[in-house]
């Protein structure tokens, strides 16, 4: 039974997250319906990460085992045909060894968060970025962000419903970059806790607004208490960019 690795792009706005829901639309559910349309079988599509409702992806990775072997290009094109009109695109399909696991074989995940720092309302970026009207100090945000690098107990930046066994994670990258009115937060780690990225971004925005200093961010981390977290950024601006294997 061949195993296919899928690289997927999607707009998360219409979906209640990656994970399949009983009655609500999900990315995983749409993909599994497309697989069934091609194969006639109810098959599980396993993703590298369970993105939340409203979160987008440019490089989500999944795998699925099917009874029939399709040329990878034909399988990709067939899935895309059945996915219409959902805003989901299978960018690439390839046959991989059955030892490959989209989730457990991953060695690093890369996320990007988009903040549009403007007093004007969003037009083209509605649903795809977070508008913050107050002027942000991106340099202060970047300097503070470096306090979070390394291995820490990230309980403060962890959703209360997170199911991870441990709150300890190793954060490899957390950069804050400004280009005109847009501020981009780029972060990488082997894995993240539920809502960790959005929680870190929201707290960094408080630093950029002058509500917090870098020391306040360090104190919030050290508190190991969800109540110490700053605002949680909305899902609109978050993108899963790439998964490394």
Beta strands, then each sheet from edge to edge (+ up, - down):
strand 1: 3-10
strand 2: 46-47
strand 3: 56-65
strand 4: 88-96
strand 5: 108-116
strand 6: 130-131
strand 7: 150-153
strand 8: 168-179
strand 9: 182-189
strand 10: 238-244
sheet 1: 2+ 3- 1+ 4-
sheet 2: 2+ 3- 10- 5+ 6+
sheet 3: 2+ 3- 10- 5+ 9- 8+ 7-
end
